[in-house]
Amino acid sequence: MKETGQPSVPELLAPAGSFEKLVTAIHYGADAVYLGGRRYSLRARAANFDADGILRAVAHAHAHGVKVYVTVNIFAHNQDLEGLADYLLFLRDAAVDALIIADPGILMTARQVVPELPVHLSTQANVTNAASARFWAGQGVRRLNLARELGLEEIRQIRRATDIGLEVFVHGALCISYSGRCMLSAYLTGRDANRGDCAHPCRYSYRLVEEKRPGHYFPVEEDDRGTYIFNSRDLCLLERLPELVAAGVDSVKIEGRMKSMAYVGGVVRLYRAALDWIGEQFLSGADPGKIVLPQSFRREIDKIGTRGQTENFFTGRPSSGDMIYDTMRIEQTWVPVGIVTGTDPLVIETRNPLEPGETVEYLGRGLEPAVCIVTGIETEDGVPVLRANPGTRIVLHTDPVLEQPEINSILRKERFSHDTGF
């Protein structure tokens, strides 16, 4: 039995769907990142990493004191096992810090082939009770990514019952199916979500057609709210972090290997600031159970694009209010302007249109952004321009001048109708 005692700040675990996202997550304070290779990952359509990419990712992360966990978390069929042992040996030699596994057969193979590599159990394995936690600990698993169907009190009970590492998803998209084990994609598109190839049909808009009246569509509605009947709001446990820390959770995890670099950076930055603030409260002697995040954190999370927010099972079973019925996602009001690629002068790679006179926010490593007005835009050759389009590198002049901007930092602005994308 583990006594939590004085809680400590947990690891912040961030998604790395590409090398750019990995760099951004590390820049904004992730303690560890998780990524997938070209096989065995439940995000087969993310950019993912080939062998050289994994080596490069591990080198970059370790140079910054950050751990790398690699997903090997499909539910394997017999043909998927071909080449598995060689891949596991490659990951060992690449010096990854842990494997994320869901399938017992893959787990057994990993324990036989690379017993020195720590294994973290994927949320797809569906750990919902203390007896299950002890079982997996007996199989050599070092950490459990607990099922998303758990509430806070259940997490506390598992913590008290076992010494195994506990990891909890705190932010990002939710799968409509139990513990993410969905067959809807396979039935509708032939793409098997449980082998990493989900087509995300839970985000589709549905209509009803009667067989004798082809082309005559009727809306599928729950009350009068629309047709996205499987579309969950996104998980957000930001304001519950003090309770999770007090419960003795070892790692808090952000979902998002398929999300944009700006999304990953914005969310990691916010959760890093929140965990650091909570740590400061502990040092000052605050009661862990009574810590409440300032409203400034709520204002910041509202600037990050989502499908709305839900706390899922944290305090009780979710209801219809935790779904979003009328659209695939809520329209973003703030969008990334660009990524800093040079600092003297200030150079950015643009992600949305930008013009002189617009107000932008520079996202540093702290919570509060630096606000400034664009006073001029030039090409890198020094030619003034009146509008910077997405995908270009420009020299940016601002008032006030940004103090000590850092490469890989994000700038954003409030979105208007003429903006073209995310």
C-alpha positions, 0 to 999 in steps of 0.5 A, spaced: 500 500 500 502 506 498 501 512 502 501 519 498 504 523 504 506 530 501 504 530 494 509 532 488 508 535 482 507 529 476 510 528 470 507 532 464 507 528 458 505 531 451 504 528 444 509 528 439 505 526 432 511 529 428 518 532 430 516 539 429 510 537 435 516 534 439 520 540 439 514 545 440 512 540 446 519 540 449 520 548 448 514 549 452 516 544 458 514 537 457 517 532 462 516 527 457 513 526 450 510 520 447 510 518 439 509 512 434 513 509 429 510 507 422 507 500 425 504 498 431 501 505 433 494 507 434 495 513 430 497 510 424 495 517 420 499 521 424 506 523 421 509 518 425 517 517 425 521 512 421 527 509 424 531 515 423 526 519 425 526 516 432 533 516 433 533 524 431 527 525 436 530 521 442 537 525 441 533 531 441 529 530 447 535 527 451 539 533 450 533 537 453 532 532 459 526 529 456 524 522 456 521 519 450 515 513 450 514 509 444 507 507 442 506 499 441 499 499 443 495 496 437 491 490 438 495 485 434 493 480 429 497 474 428 500 478 421 502 484 426 507 480 430 511 479 424 517 483 425 515 485 432 521 483 436 526 486 431 522 493 432 523 492 439 530 491 439 531 497 435 527 501 440 532 498 445 538 500 442 535 507 440 535 508 448 527 510 448 525 510 455 519 506 455 514 502 451 506 504 451 503 497 450 495 495 450 496 487 447 498 482 452 501 478 446 505 484 445 507 485 452 509 478 453 514 479 447 517 485 450 518 482 456 522 476 453 526 480 448 527 487 451 526 486 459 530 492 460 525 496 457 520 499 462 513 498 459 507 503 460 500 500 460 496 503 455 489 506 457 486 501 451 487 496 456 482 499 461 484 498 468 478 500 472 480 497 479 485 496 484 485 488 483 487 489 475 492 494 477 496 489 481 495 484 476 499 488 471 504 490 476 505 482 476 506 482 469 512 487 469 508 493 468 511 499 471 506 504 469 498 504 468 495 509 464 488 508 467 482 508 464 478 514 462 472 512 465 474 513 472 472 518 477 477 521 482 475 517 488 476 511 484 483 513 482 485 515 489 483 508 491 487 505 486 493 509 488 492 507 496 492 500 493 498 499 489 505 502 488 505 502 481 506 508 477 499 512 475 498 516 469 491 520 467 489 523 461 487 530 463 486 534 456 484 532 449 479 528 444 475 523 447 473 517 443 465 515 444 467 508 445 469 504 451 476 505 453 477 507 446 476 500 443 471 502 437 469 498 431 465 504 428 470 506 423 472 498 421 464 497 420 463 504 416 470 505 412 474 498 413 479 502 417 480 498 424 481 503 429 484 498 434 490 497 429 491 505 429 487 506 422 481 510 425 477 514 420 474 518 426 466 517 424 464 519 431 465 526 428 461 525 422 454 529 421 449 523 420 442 524 416 437 518 415 434 516 409 428 512 407 430 506 402 424 508 398 426 515 397 433 515 396 436 522 396 431 525 401 434 526 407 432 527 414 436 530 420 438 525 426 436 529 432 437 528 439 432 534 441 433 540 437 440 540 437 443 537 431 446 531 428 453 529 430 450 524 435 457 521 437 461 527 438 464 528 445 466 534 447 474 534 449 476 532 456 479 538 460 481 537 467 485 543 468 482 545 474 482 539 477 489 538 477 490 540 484 486 534 486 490 529 481 496 531 484 494 530 491 491 524 489 498 521 488 498 521 480 505 520 477 504 523 470 498 527 467 498 526 459 495 530 454 492 527 448 493 530 441 498 527 436 493 528 430 493 536 433 496 542 430 503 544 432 500 550 435 495 546 439 500 542 442 504 548 444 498 552 447 496 546 451 503 544 454 504 551 455 498 552 459 499 545 463 506 546 465 504 553 468 499 550 472 503 545 475 509 549 476 503 554 480 501 548 484 508 546 486 509 553 488 503 553 493 505 546 496 512 549 497 508 555 501 505 550 505 498 550 502 493 544 503 493 540 497 485 539 497 484 546 498 488 549 492 484 553 486 487 555 480 486 562 478 481 564 473 487 567 469 488 559 467 481 559 465 481 565 460 487 562 457 484 555 456 478 558 452 483 561 447 485 554 445 481 551 440 477 545 442 470 541 441 468 545 448 470 542 454 468 536 459 470 533 465 468 526 463 467 521 469 471 525 474 466 527 478 460 522 476 457 519 469 457 524 463 451 526 460 448 529 454 451 535 456 458 533 455 456 532 447 457 537 442 451 535 437 451 541 432 458 541 429 464 537 429 468 542 433 467 549 436 470 555 431 476 557 434 476 565 436 484 565 436 489 562 431 496 561 430 500 567 427 506 563 426 512 560 429 519 564 431 525 561 427 529 567 428 530 572 434 535 578 431 531 580 427 525 577 429 523 572 424 517 568 424 514 562 419 507 564 418 501 560 419 495 565 418 495 571 414 498 577 418 498 585 416 501 591 419 496 594 425 494 587 427 494 585 435 498 579 436 500 575 443 507 572 444 506 566 448 512 565 452 514 560 457 509 563 463 502 564 463 501 571 461 502 572 453 506 579 451 501 583 447 504 587 441 501 591 435 505 589 428 508 595 426 511 593 420 512 586 415 518 585 411 521 579 407 528 576 409 531 580 404 528 587 407 522 588 402 516 591 406 510 587 405 502 589 406 500 582 408 504 576 410 500 569 407 501 563 410 507 559 409 512 564 408 518 567 412 517 574 414 521 579 419 516 582 424 516 589 427 512 590 433 510 595 438 513 594 444 519 590 441 518 583 444 524 582 449 528 576 448 523 572 444 525 565 443 526 560 437 520 555 437 515 560 440 508 561 438 505 568 436 497 568 435 491 573 434 484 573 435 481 570 428 477 575 423 473 573 417 478 573 412 483 568 416 484 562 412 485 557 417 488 554 423 
